């Protein structure tokens, strides 16, 4: 299934040509019929001589409705640039052609309409003018045909030419991540909300669970149609009408994207390759406000140029688009930017969910060029350099490549030692080899500094190292990898360097021995005074010789363990214990019994119920 889109100046006969070709009037609004001009997108379809079915998107030609035009041409396979024989190339002809060029629509046909209103000499001049304007664009060399929608002359030949061009057009790719950019929303009585668009990157089936992005609303596909034919499944490249369950027309709008749940996250900052239209009268400056268009979406944004303070007409450069509201977009998507009056330029999205990049940095530009190249190895390495670590599932989305291709490329890079896989082979975290080495060095440096600062501590708490390295939820996987590689040693909840050892001098050992003897003399009422300095006490705790149950309250570990077992046995025998029972059980005071029981509660050994304690 292919989609053809019209383009061209107002009143050059686009809608009439579509009506003659298809028998369908694409102007569906009463205002359009009254004014004799297309305002909104129009849709039609036809069967070509070969039997191939083609959808047609008819776009407005008036300069005031260019944003509506942009919502329709993003998903087309073949452009039909319409030029009236009695007027020739006009301003919107050039602007629409520039948009097609920026969107990378590489197959097209130039149709000179109103042949019946021009003589042969005029037709030849318009043909020459058309050849001249398409020469520097992706449509260079496209067929140029003259037709009359009034007399029907040239229409059969036009249909055969369209058929031949589509025969050479590659089908839309299917990477298993379907997206339906919504260009129209309406209600059908008895069915509910229906959205239409051109399906890309995957297939849909009736019954599929879907998500509307950026709102995140969940729904289910109740029904599917293509050109008024009900289908159980639709393929990428089709013009699709999808009936969505449980969503009102107020909850979905043009520019939203319907897709499978859980993978597409809307972006607020994207990095792009930007090319300006060559006929602009002035350069575009860094920081200018623009309207951003991709698929059927439109959002206001600020333009950040990454190379210099201005970009001249006709030039290309790297930039970031800082959006005022989130937009659903993936790597490789085409886009257009406009001022309030004119189209400025456009190009391709290179990075979504980007961080703000520093300007005028050669290393950043080099990274972006690698990501633009299309080579899977270069792309994945460049992505990791910018975003590492990245989960494999997220990398598939960021690269916007088939999952199998990403997995194969990553596995080869891991085998070559250029990528490090942390955790599970399929769902793990990915670092570049230099990125992982840098993290390892940071961990070693952090632990080394800790050991120097706290000579008597056996190691750093895991949570502290995770905080220093800013690992977040990735901490467990990274620490486990550091331990498995022998970079660090794990000791309970502590981490240390392999060469680290606590060296106690005789005076310090004497202090600890004296303290332990003092605890042994008063096992259930240990003295609160005379505690060793914090590092020595921490060492005794780490060695498992004492347990600190509260500030200034420390028990010998063997005493604590015996008390715990005694309390457990009493609860098993009697069902519960209370503070007085425990106090009398150990011949201690209320203060010690209360602190001990509260510590057991915190350790989830016991649980308080009223004044009683039961086993947790």
Steps between C-alpha positions, in 0.01 A plus 500: 500500500639840398401861564519781246494863610421812305700823529481836330367854495141593581250468213735298282245219479623245753160406641329491159777276368452263796123495441544415131758230578300335779138604473525625862474866602782557754351835610278374781431827686207728405731802529738343250221448249368855552843660460623264230826432684644222711545602864535165674653173388295308247510125446417274209612170350512325168593172332774539240511309166713228663239448772724670757300703753625848587390747762510870419551789741393833352658795680413873514692728266434832673795643694282542810443123515855373452492344849201293386696402191789387722268273699417311181826454310708334769390147415484503120691272263450702183453875455288654227620859458222688320570810288226679305584550132346846494701631799822300523714476812366705790617568860326199658631281218852581615420470869323166460787369287752614763296316766495181293876530456561550873271208586698275266205409272722364223235376253266736327335618188439856381147544361431808289125550533254711301659395173184612325573863603848527345650468153800283416749780548367579845504132595864470394598805706329358809667163438843666482426699815399179681821325391702792633342512848515125562860463374670577837250292702433133571239510222762574233428302184141421597246461216318816391155455347231736378132417560155655492258404774224666295546304175667193654800532267813341647322341802540135383870560430541664841352196674732266309801714594401499867465123480846462348662724761339310787618172347857618574417631848620295797224390740498674839723329755354289779717509814226384733432838661188634323424871516188671376549880493147634538396752233125486555266420793125449476208299638292237326160443655488161663877451483657791686830670440681444171847627415667497160857517380766324297633198690879469521763263646267210580159335472180522705233238561148531633515441875852641545561695819627848411618819665444859388818706523574750652194476730571138595132400475451126452247357258419201282446485125134417454506512120723581202419633155702584193312692231164398656591131497489331840814302576629283783858624449670793325857523374747792513448752223119473513257785547322376811185587692517350849200480732633546856314365802455700820632834366299809409579738218592761761782276625686456172605762246688548176869443561453226759648161420324168554744217568560190708533575872820537694773601255440845350576785741431857380798736474555862603853543363607342173823526305469545123683557176353824368506625141363844417309580183732677256263781401461644851581871517700489823690257725335323791638595840573288806216513755224595256144378566361270231210264443611138477315251278549125479251240385168669573629675813567871550664666802668829578870475575829682542784431260851443643771509235796282599743652247516877506243769568334501158425261215486643149234420237577174321749385765483195728600472863440328831233632733275415791126559514380590850126433492239683706297180524603137455479340156512129407798465269770239428842505337479536125171689495483795263394843618441859385546829687314818414486860610165673526522589131701237315662159497862530615642153462496148631678170492534186707475423872826348628441476876187501714494562877821693453674693772598858428823474302783747537537719194799525268660176621675298224475174698122539529465569128716193423274284717188630325650434156567138602139465610379644173710264285254210509771240570353292787834459683587870481145596596485274807846600624418869457167456681673331793765769519224755550252313719687215672406286671203399286273199540487284189126554460546878513788485251270336244263796526777760491664343195159449331627184333349149491550324833685211337748732331572682827546173692735361234707818490522530879604135536777549244624814675497320838700213349750749359534664842372836378183480713462371855174324590407526869249260647284267294612444142160591354373766742827639633662842506737600224814713528770575247829342607653843578179600681515194723873552567427858603233378743736237642767766556247724675401213730863422584573867563193542724588193707865603522404843632261340749767260628746788549245708685369217719802285574322286755188426297499167317315638199255746346126432517365391160237771506767767541701379199180488292428859603850622418490336157140616440389146412140524617300186421797356312708469818447128567596391147808725487626404847452132418709543184775684691509215752503227234789670321694521827515879485345519848440257784153454647466449876134494595372852435852638470736535205876535506801487274678161487815642658321676786565376854422659835818544706441536874784626720548353851340797675185476290478125552529551875208746493280252315594210727421704810163598357409139420595394854277777642206373291559145614482605867157662447353304208135615536566852628808611304649832611422802282822678597846426369404399146798479263544767235251461210744331260606241759138431589415468127783250466365290786156506338640409158696211654180370655618540858235746619150620405395864538127506581475872578715806556745422781357148542714211378472127577753227444396311187482167680289658776268658245456171311417314822245766600332479160464122524362526854236751389403288198460188714285688750272634225466154345404358839267778622396677178651837592725693737485852639757747621467397867542133411822568309630729775451227760623230264847657490503676835556835337334840509205631297737722297703207369199274442316769303800581278559130439138434398483805274813378325339156450198675349727693262675177400158341435559229759204611708192712438321717753129440553374736769728443799599152384764372258438209265733342245514693175 
